[in-house]
Amino acid sequence: MRSFALALLLAGCAQGMVLLAHPQTGQTVECKADPWGDGMASTQIEKCVKAYKGAGYTIRGDSR
């Protein structure tokens, strides 16, 4: 059972992440998939990025 949970965790991490920063405040955030989410990691990340871009954040790094 433990190896199954580890495999799920690694599968979620394998999707990568996007780092965004706000140009005025310098605050950074990471958009990455929730391994316990709906299984659509790329969709989770895209929704997160879209929301932060709408708030003025810009992409600083993308490891997808």
KENU-798985 format. One line per field, with one value per atom (N, C-alpha, C): residue number from 1; x, y negated, z negated; residue in three letters. Coordinates in steps of 0.1 Angstrom, whole numbers, plus 5000, padded with zeros to 4 digits. Atoms other than C-alpha are relative to their C-alpha. Example, Ala and Ser with C-alpha at 12.3 -4.5 7.8 and 13.67 -1.06 7.14 Angstrom:
BEGIN
seq = [1|1|1|2|2|2] $
x = [5009|5123|5009|4991|5137|4992] $
y = [5012|5045|4988|5011|5011|4989] $
z = [5000|4922|5000|5000|4929|4992] $
type = [ALA|ALA|ALA|SER|SER|SER] $
This chain:
BEGIN
seq = [1|1|1|2|2|2|3|3|3|4|4|4|5|5|5|6|6|6|7|7|7|8|8|8|9|9|9|10|10|10|11|11|11|12|12|12|13|13|13|14|14|14|15|15|15|16|16|16|17|17|17|18|18|18|19|19|19|20|20|20|21|21|21|22|22|22|23|23|23|24|24|24|25|25|25|26|26|26|27|27|27|28|28|28|29|29|29|30|30|30|31|31|31|32|32|32|33|33|33|34|34|34|35|35|35|36|36|36|37|37|37|38|38|38|39|39|39|40|40|40|41|41|41|42|42|42|43|43|43|44|44|44|45|45|45|46|46|46|47|47|47|48|48|48|49|49|49|50|50|50|51|51|51|52|52|52|53|53|53|54|54|54|55|55|55|56|56|56|57|57|57|58|58|58|59|59|59|60|60|60|61|61|61|62|62|62|63|63|63|64|64|64] $
x = [5008|5000|5009|4992|5028|5007|4994|5044|4990|5011|5011|4999|5002|5008|5013|4988|5044|5000|5001|5038|4990|5010|5007|5007|4993|5028|5010|4990|5056|4993|5007|5031|4995|5005|5017|5012|4988|5052|5006|4994|5062|4994|5006|5039|5007|4992|5062|4992|5007|5052|5004|4997|5051|5002|4998|5066|4996|5004|5050|5004|4997|5059|4992|5008|5040|5011|4989|5061|5000|4999|5051|5004|4997|5052|5012|4989|5078|4996|5005|5056|5000|5000|5060|4991|5009|5037|5003|4998|5039|4987|5011|5013|5004|4997|5015|4988|5012|4991|4999|5003|4975|4999|4999|4984|4987|5013|4950|4988|5011|4931|4993|5009|4910|5008|4992|4939|5003|4996|4941|5010|4989|4974|5002|4997|4979|4989|5011|4944|5001|4999|4950|5010|4990|4982|4996|5005|4967|4990|5010|4938|5007|4992|4962|5007|4992|4984|4991|5010|4954|4995|5005|4941|5010|4990|4974|5004|4997|4981|4989|5011|4947|5002|4997|4959|5013|4988|4990|5013|4987|5016|5005|4993|5041|5008|4993|5057|5015|4986|5093|5007|4994|5099|4989|5009|5082|5007|4993|5093|4990|5009|5064|5006] $
y = [5012|5000|4987|5011|4976|4997|5002|4981|4994|5006|4973|4985|5014|4940|4992|5006|4932|4998|5001|4939|4989|5010|4916|4986|5013|4888|4996|5003|4891|4997|5003|4891|4986|5014|4858|4990|5009|4843|5000|4999|4855|4990|5010|4829|4987|5013|4800|4989|5011|4766|4987|5013|4730|4990|5010|4702|4986|5013|4668|4989|5011|4634|4988|5013|4601|4989|5010|4573|4988|5011|4546|5005|4995|4567|5009|4990|4593|5013|4987|4620|5010|4989|4654|5010|4989|4683|5012|4988|4719|5006|4992|4735|5014|4986|4772|5009|4992|4801|5006|4994|4815|5016|4985|4853|5007|4994|4859|4994|5008|4837|5009|4992|4848|5008|4992|4864|4993|5008|4837|4989|5009|4822|4988|5012|4800|4990|5009|4786|4992|5007|4778|4989|5010|4760|4988|5011|4740|4991|5008|4729|4991|5008|4717|4989|5010|4699|4989|5010|4682|4990|5008|4670|4990|5009|4655|4990|5010|4639|4989|5010|4622|4990|5009|4607|4993|5008|4593|5007|4992|4621|5003|4996|4630|5013|4987|4664|4997|5001|4666|5013|4987|4703|5010|4990|4733|5013|4987|4769|5011|4989|4787|5007] $
z = [5000|5000|5000|5001|4992|5013|4987|5026|5010|4991|5043|4997|5004|5024|5005|4995|5033|5015|4985|5070|5004|4997|5069|4998|5003|5053|5010|4990|5078|5013|4987|5107|5000|5001|5095|5001|4999|5091|5014|4987|5125|5010|4991|5141|5000|5000|5131|4993|5006|5120|5007|4994|5131|4988|5010|5110|5006|4996|5112|4990|5009|5097|5004|4998|5092|5002|4997|5108|4990|5010|5082|4986|5014|5050|4998|5000|5059|4994|5005|5044|5010|4990|5060|4995|5003|5062|5010|4992|5076|5004|4996|5097|5003|4997|5096|4997|5001|5097|4986|5013|5066|5003|4997|5066|4996|5004|5049|5007|4992|5074|5010|4990|5104|5010|4990|5123|5012|4988|5149|4996|5005|5138|5009|4991|5169|4999|5002|5165|4987|5013|5128|5001|4999|5136|5009|4991|5165|4994|5007|5144|4990|5010|5117|5006|4993|5141|5006|4994|5158|4989|5011|5124|4996|5005|5113|5011|4989|5148|5000|5001|5144|4989|5011|5112|5001|4997|5128|4999|5001|5122|5014|4987|5149|4997|5001|5155|4999|5002|5142|5003|4997|5147|5003|4996|5162|5002|5000|5156|5005|4995|5174|5011] $
type = [MET|MET|MET|ARG|ARG|ARG|SER|SER|SER|PHE|PHE|PHE|ALA|ALA|ALA|LEU|LEU|LEU|ALA|ALA|ALA|LEU|LEU|LEU|LEU|LEU|LEU|LEU|LEU|LEU|ALA|ALA|ALA|GLY|GLY|GLY|CYS|CYS|CYS|ALA|ALA|ALA|GLN|GLN|GLN|GLY|GLY|GLY|MET|MET|MET|VAL|VAL|VAL|LEU|LEU|LEU|LEU|LEU|LEU|ALA|ALA|ALA|HIS|HIS|HIS|PRO|PRO|PRO|GLN|GLN|GLN|THR|THR|THR|GLY|GLY|GLY|GLN|GLN|GLN|THR|THR|THR|VAL|VAL|VAL|GLU|GLU|GLU|CYS|CYS|CYS|LYS|LYS|LYS|ALA|ALA|ALA|ASP|ASP|ASP|PRO|PRO|PRO|TRP|TRP|TRP|GLY|GLY|GLY|ASP|ASP|ASP|GLY|GLY|GLY|MET|MET|MET|ALA|ALA|ALA|SER|SER|SER|THR|THR|THR|GLN|GLN|GLN|ILE|ILE|ILE|GLU|GLU|GLU|LYS|LYS|LYS|CYS|CYS|CYS|VAL|VAL|VAL|LYS|LYS|LYS|ALA|ALA|ALA|TYR|TYR|TYR|LYS|LYS|LYS|GLY|GLY|GLY|ALA|ALA|ALA|GLY|GLY|GLY|TYR|TYR|TYR|THR|THR|THR|ILE|ILE|ILE|ARG|ARG|ARG|GLY|GLY|GLY|ASP|ASP|ASP|SER|SER|SER|ARG|ARG|ARG] $
